Amino acid sequence: MRNPMPKLLLFLTIMLFSIGIQAQDEVKNKVVQAMKTGNSKELAEHFIPNLDLTVKEASDVYSKAQAEQIIRKFFNDNPPTDLVIEHTGVSKLGDKYFIGILRTSNGQFRVTFFLKKTDTVFQVKQLRIETSKNDF
């Protein structure tokens, strides 16, 4: 009689990995949708408590509430029309990152955000909205 444990462990490992990927993709999709629609409140729901935020030339670590206000002002000044993710990858620390172009009524901006797994959820740990240098 063969021991079914190795196959069972492999199956469970694959299932847990695929669930993690789906959760990460779900958060990424919600972040992208919030940015496309200029919804700073929905976007901030996915932030870690203290976010590394860059908006244009201003950069610092902000509380979730402060970051939401800064992004709301940015969206009010630059109403988004679309966000297209151009590149994805994994950082040296294992965080998934996404780079794209945010199109607004006032031009294009390069967006980069990092997702970090905290407990059982993925959250945005860093967000950059920078003037686009047309590098895509």
C-alpha positions as CSV (number, residue, x, y, z in Angstrom):
1,M,0.0,0.0,0.0
2,R,1.4,3.4,-1.0
3,N,1.6,6.3,1.3
4,P,-0.8,9.1,0.0
5,M,0.8,11.8,2.2
6,P,3.4,13.2,-0.3
7,K,0.8,13.7,-3.0
8,L,-1.6,15.2,-0.5
9,L,1.1,17.7,0.8
10,L,2.0,18.6,-2.8
11,F,-1.7,19.2,-3.6
12,L,-2.3,21.4,-0.5
13,T,0.9,23.4,-1.2
14,I,-0.2,24.1,-4.8
15,M,-3.7,25.1,-3.6
16,L,-2.4,27.5,-0.9
17,F,0.0,29.1,-3.5
18,S,-2.8,29.6,-6.0
19,I,-5.1,31.1,-3.4
20,G,-2.3,33.5,-2.4
21,I,-1.9,34.5,-6.1
22,Q,-5.6,35.0,-6.5
23,A,-5.8,37.2,-3.4
24,Q,-2.8,39.3,-4.6
25,D,-4.4,39.7,-8.0
26,E,-7.7,40.7,-6.4
27,V,-6.0,43.5,-4.4
28,K,-4.0,44.6,-7.5
29,N,-7.3,44.8,-9.5
30,K,-9.0,46.8,-6.7
31,V,-6.1,49.3,-6.5
32,V,-6.0,49.7,-10.3
33,Q,-9.8,50.3,-10.4
34,A,-9.6,52.8,-7.6
35,M,-6.9,54.7,-9.4
36,K,-8.7,54.6,-12.7
37,T,-11.8,56.1,-11.1
38,G,-10.0,58.6,-8.8
39,N,-11.4,57.0,-5.7
40,S,-8.9,57.9,-3.0
41,K,-11.1,56.4,-0.2
42,E,-11.3,53.0,-1.9
43,L,-7.6,53.1,-2.7
44,A,-6.6,53.9,0.9
45,E,-8.5,50.9,2.2
46,H,-5.6,48.8,0.8
47,F,-2.8,50.8,2.4
48,I,-0.6,49.6,5.3
49,P,-0.9,51.9,8.4
50,N,2.1,54.0,7.4
51,L,2.6,54.3,3.6
52,D,5.8,55.3,1.7
53,L,4.1,57.8,-0.7
54,T,5.5,59.9,-3.5
55,V,3.2,62.2,-5.4
56,K,5.1,64.2,-8.0
57,E,8.1,65.7,-6.2
58,A,6.8,65.2,-2.6
59,S,7.9,62.1,-0.9
60,D,7.5,60.9,2.7
61,V,6.0,58.2,5.0
62,Y,2.4,59.1,5.8
63,S,-0.4,57.7,7.9
64,K,-3.2,56.0,5.9
65,A,-5.4,59.1,6.5
66,Q,-2.8,61.6,5.5
67,A,-2.0,59.6,2.3
68,E,-5.6,59.4,1.4
69,Q,-5.9,63.2,1.7
70,I,-2.8,63.8,-0.5
71,I,-4.1,61.4,-3.1
72,R,-7.6,62.9,-3.1
73,K,-6.0,66.3,-3.8
74,F,-3.9,64.8,-6.6
75,F,-7.1,63.2,-8.1
76,N,-9.0,66.5,-7.8
77,D,-6.2,68.4,-9.6
78,N,-5.7,65.6,-12.1
79,P,-8.9,63.6,-12.8
80,P,-7.9,60.1,-13.9
81,T,-9.2,58.7,-17.2
82,D,-7.3,55.3,-17.2
83,L,-4.5,53.3,-15.7
84,V,-2.6,50.7,-17.7
85,I,-0.2,48.4,-16.0
86,E,2.8,47.9,-18.2
87,H,5.2,45.9,-16.0
88,T,5.1,43.6,-13.0
89,G,7.7,41.9,-11.0
90,V,9.0,40.8,-7.6
91,S,11.3,42.9,-5.4
92,K,14.4,41.6,-3.6
93,L,12.2,41.5,-0.4
94,G,9.6,39.3,-2.2
95,D,7.0,42.1,-2.6
96,K,5.1,42.2,-5.9
97,Y,5.3,45.4,-7.8
98,F,3.3,47.0,-10.6
99,I,4.4,49.8,-12.9
100,G,2.0,51.6,-15.2
101,I,0.8,54.8,-16.8
102,L,-2.0,56.8,-15.2
103,R,-3.7,58.9,-17.8
104,T,-5.4,62.1,-16.5
105,S,-7.1,65.1,-17.9
106,N,-3.8,67.0,-17.3
107,G,-1.3,64.5,-18.8
108,Q,0.3,61.2,-17.9
109,F,1.9,60.0,-14.7
110,R,4.1,56.9,-14.0
111,V,2.6,54.9,-11.2
112,T,4.5,52.3,-9.2
113,F,3.0,50.3,-6.2
114,F,4.3,47.5,-4.1
115,L,2.0,44.9,-2.5
116,K,3.2,43.3,0.8
117,K,1.5,40.4,2.5
118,T,0.5,41.3,6.0
119,D,-1.0,38.6,8.1
120,T,-3.5,37.1,5.6
121,V,-4.0,40.0,3.2
122,F,-2.0,41.9,0.7
123,Q,-1.7,45.7,1.2
124,V,0.0,48.6,-0.6
125,K,3.2,49.4,1.2
126,Q,4.6,51.9,-1.3
127,L,2.9,54.1,-3.9
128,R,4.6,56.5,-6.3
129,I,2.8,58.8,-8.7
130,E,5.5,60.6,-10.7
131,T,5.5,62.8,-13.8
132,S,5.9,60.5,-16.8
133,K,9.0,60.7,-18.8
134,N,7.4,58.8,-21.6
135,D,9.5,55.8,-20.8
136,F,6.9,53.2,-21.9
